[in-house]
Amino acid sequence: MSDFVQWVTHGVKRGKLEMNSRIALRLSALVVVLTLVAALYLVLVSRTAAQGRHIQQLEAELFRLQRENEQLEVELAGESSVSRLWERAIELGFVPVEDVDFVRPLDEGPSAEEP
């Protein structure tokens, strides 16, 4: 070995990894906790993304229903116009009234003002 390699490795013990059991236990617990935190984070992110997609679908459906409602309102306005109602009444066989007779209910009787 060269002097440089010997100088660099003079304090390194080969083949031995000395670790205190307390340190190993703490390190293992830290790894487990970090893994659980990462898993929880992934679950939350995936739920949030799924809810976001659901909200987008609901907004698209709301927009579609609003357009459909507006179209129905336009159709209703056209069908309930006076000219359309007049045409429909004629189609159904109704005729304009020429002479109107009013019928008085029986419980009122003749009024005192009438001769």
Backbone hydrogen bonds in HBPLUS format (Angstrom, degrees):
<---DONOR---> <-ACCEPTOR-->    atom                        ^
c    i                          cat <-CA-CA->   ^        H-A-AA   ^      H-
h    n   atom  resd res      DA  || num        DHA   H-A  angle D-A-AA Bond
n    s   type  num  typ     dist DA aas  dist angle  dist       angle   num
A0006-GLN N   A0002-SER O   3.05 MM   4  6.21 161.3  2.08 149.3 155.1     1
A0007-TRP N   A0003-ASP O   2.83 MM   4  5.95 148.2  1.93 140.8 149.7     2
A0008-VAL N   A0004-PHE O   2.91 MM   4  6.21 152.1  1.99 150.7 158.1     3
A0009-THR N   A0005-VAL O   2.98 MM   4  6.08 163.8  2.01 150.8 154.8     4
A0012-VAL N   A0009-THR O   3.32 MM   3  5.26 162.0  2.36 104.1 109.4     5
A0024-ALA N   A0020-ASN O   3.01 MM   4  6.32 161.2  2.05 152.1 157.4     6
A0025-LEU N   A0021-SER O   2.96 MM   4  6.11 155.8  2.02 144.8 150.9     7
A0026-ARG N   A0022-ARG O   2.95 MM   4  6.15 162.0  1.99 149.0 153.8     8
A0027-LEU N   A0023-ILE O   2.84 MM   4  6.00 158.5  1.89 150.7 157.1     9
A0028-SER N   A0024-ALA O   2.95 MM   4  6.09 154.7  2.02 143.5 150.4    10
A0029-ALA N   A0025-LEU O   2.93 MM   4  6.14 159.5  1.97 148.4 154.0    11
A0030-LEU N   A0026-ARG O   2.90 MM   4  6.08 155.1  1.96 145.5 152.5    12
A0031-VAL N   A0027-LEU O   3.00 MM   4  6.24 155.5  2.07 145.7 151.8    13
A0032-VAL N   A0028-SER O   2.99 MM   4  6.25 160.0  2.03 150.5 155.7    14
A0033-VAL N   A0029-ALA O   2.89 MM   4  6.11 165.2  1.92 153.0 156.9    15
A0034-LEU N   A0030-LEU O   2.91 MM   4  6.05 165.5  1.93 150.4 154.7    16
A0035-THR N   A0031-VAL O   2.94 MM   4  6.08 150.8  2.03 143.9 152.2    17
A0036-LEU N   A0032-VAL O   2.93 MM   4  6.21 157.7  1.98 151.2 156.9    18
A0037-VAL N   A0033-VAL O   2.90 MM   4  6.14 160.2  1.94 153.6 159.2    19
A0038-ALA N   A0034-LEU O   2.96 MM   4  6.11 158.9  2.00 143.9 149.8    20
A0039-ALA N   A0035-THR O   2.92 MM   4  6.13 157.8  1.97 147.5 153.7    21
A0040-LEU N   A0036-LEU O   2.89 MM   4  6.07 163.0  1.92 150.7 155.3    22
A0041-TYR N   A0037-VAL O   2.92 MM   4  6.09 157.3  1.97 147.4 153.9    23
A0042-LEU N   A0038-ALA O   2.98 MM   4  6.24 157.0  2.03 147.9 153.6    24
A0043-VAL N   A0039-ALA O   2.98 MM   4  6.24 155.9  2.04 149.8 156.4    25
A0044-LEU N   A0040-LEU O   2.97 MM   4  6.21 165.0  1.99 153.2 156.8    26
A0045-VAL N   A0041-TYR O   2.93 MM   4  6.12 159.8  1.97 150.8 156.6    27
A0046-SER N   A0042-LEU O   2.96 MM   4  6.09 159.3  2.00 146.5 151.9    28
A0047-ARG N   A0043-VAL O   2.98 MM   4  6.20 157.8  2.03 150.2 156.3    29
A0048-THR N   A0044-LEU O   2.94 MM   4  6.09 158.5  1.99 147.0 153.3    30
A0049-ALA N   A0045-VAL O   2.96 MM   4  6.15 156.6  2.02 146.2 152.4    31
A0050-ALA N   A0046-SER O   2.97 MM   4  6.15 156.3  2.02 144.4 150.9    32
A0051-GLN N   A0047-ARG O   2.88 MM   4  6.11 159.7  1.92 150.5 155.9    33
A0052-GLY N   A0048-THR O   2.91 MM   4  6.09 150.7  2.00 143.9 152.4    34
A0053-ARG N   A0049-ALA O   3.00 MM   4  6.29 154.7  2.06 147.6 153.4    35
A0054-HIS N   A0050-ALA O   3.00 MM   4  6.26 155.7  2.06 145.9 152.9    36
A0055-ILE N   A0051-GLN O   2.88 MM   4  6.10 155.6  1.94 148.6 155.1    37
A0056-GLN N   A0052-GLY O   3.00 MM   4  6.25 155.5  2.06 145.8 152.3    38
A0057-GLN N   A0053-ARG O   3.00 MM   4  6.29 154.3  2.07 147.3 154.0    39
A0058-LEU N   A0054-HIS O   2.94 MM   4  6.23 157.2  1.99 149.2 155.4    40
A0059-GLU N   A0055-ILE O   2.88 MM   4  6.11 155.2  1.94 150.4 157.3    41
A0060-ALA N   A0056-GLN O   2.96 MM   4  6.17 155.5  2.02 146.6 153.1    42
A0061-GLU N   A0057-GLN O   2.96 MM   4  6.21 156.9  2.02 147.4 153.7    43
A0062-LEU N   A0058-LEU O   2.85 MM   4  6.04 155.0  1.91 146.2 153.5    44
A0063-PHE N   A0059-GLU O   2.95 MM   4  6.17 159.0  2.00 148.4 153.2    45
A0064-ARG N   A0060-ALA O   3.00 MM   4  6.24 158.5  2.05 146.7 152.5    46
A0065-LEU N   A0061-GLU O   2.89 MM   4  6.11 161.6  1.92 152.3 157.1    47
A0066-GLN N   A0062-LEU O   2.91 MM   4  6.11 150.0  2.01 147.0 155.5    48
A0067-ARG N   A0063-PHE O   3.04 MM   4  6.31 157.9  2.09 148.5 153.7    49
A0068-GLU N   A0064-ARG O   2.96 MM   4  6.21 159.3  2.00 148.6 154.8    50
A0069-ASN N   A0065-LEU O   2.84 MM   4  5.98 154.8  1.90 144.1 151.2    51
A0070-GLU N   A0066-GLN O   2.96 MM   4  6.19 157.1  2.01 147.2 152.9    52
A0071-GLN N   A0067-ARG O   2.99 MM   4  6.24 156.0  2.04 147.7 154.2    53
A0072-LEU N   A0068-GLU O   2.94 MM   4  6.22 155.3  2.00 148.5 155.2    54
A0073-GLU N   A0069-ASN O   2.92 MM   4  6.19 151.2  2.01 147.6 155.6    55
A0074-VAL N   A0070-GLU O   3.03 MM   4  6.33 151.0  2.11 146.2 153.5    56
A0075-GLU N   A0071-GLN O   3.00 MM   4  6.31 159.6  2.05 148.6 154.0    57
A0076-LEU N   A0072-LEU O   2.82 MM   4  6.02 159.1  1.87 149.0 155.0    58
A0077-ALA N   A0073-GLU O   2.93 MM   4  6.10 157.0  1.99 145.1 150.9    59
A0078-GLY N   A0074-VAL O   3.06 MM   4  6.32 154.4  2.12 146.5 153.2    60
A0079-GLU N   A0075-GLU O   2.92 MM   4  6.16 156.3  1.98 151.6 158.2    61
A0080-SER N   A0076-LEU O   2.93 MM   4  5.99 138.6  2.10 147.0 157.1    62
A0085-LEU N   A0081-SER O   2.93 MM   4  6.20 160.6  1.96 156.1 162.1    63
A0086-TRP N   A0082-VAL O   2.87 MM   4  6.05 155.2  1.94 150.2 156.9    64
A0087-GLU N   A0083-SER O   3.03 MM   4  6.27 159.9  2.07 145.7 150.5    65
A0088-ARG N   A0084-ARG O   2.95 MM   4  6.15 160.2  1.99 148.6 154.3    66
A0089-ALA N   A0085-LEU O   2.93 MM   4  6.10 153.7  2.00 146.5 153.3    67
A0090-ILE N   A0086-TRP O   3.09 MM   4  6.37 156.6  2.15 148.7 154.2    68
A0091-GLU N   A0087-GLU O   2.97 MM   4  6.25 156.5  2.02 148.9 155.7    69
A0092-LEU N   A0088-ARG O   3.00 MM   4  6.25 143.8  2.14 143.5 152.9    70
A0094-PHE N   A0089-ALA O   2.93 MM   5  5.33 157.7  1.98 159.0 151.7    71
A0093-GLY N   A0090-ILE O   3.02 MM   3  5.07 155.3  2.08 102.7 110.5    72
